Amino acid sequence: MAQQIKADKDYTLVTQIMQVADIFVKVRERELLPQNLSATSAAILFLVDAMGKDVTPARISRMLLREPHSISGILMRMEKQGLIKRTKNMERKNLIRITLTAKGENALKQAMKKEGTNRVLSKLSAEQQRQLKASLTMLKEAGMKELHLSPKALPWP
């Protein structure tokens, strides 16, 4: 007979956080299905718009805590969809800049409609949302310190 291992409170809490994060991703994926976008693609559109001219694949990778090769693959698919344009920097040939196309700007406007996620978040009062944001910010900062990442690595949001 296998011995039952009692889950400790930290493991249970981390599991709940991961489940909630996965739920939000699934809700976002369902919302974005009509635009043929993934949650990561929508986040990239938002980042490119918010960061302006100096958007590079490396910055996107750092901001989303994703491996550079994963972001590169997503960016190639987004370019094939006509959502972004990848342009080589004329001064530094190995540097690529990412910009939104008109189709990408339109997709971003559509992606900003977040009825599902808003319905989920509406279960929390404004004060609970403020407290959650403060708690998540503390956890993010502690995690970054644990990973030896600079606070500048994730200035957003």
Helices and strands as residue ranges (DSSP letters): H 9-32, G 33-35, H 39-51, H 57-64, H 68-80, E 84-88, E 96-100, H 102-111, H 115-121, H 126-146, G 151-153
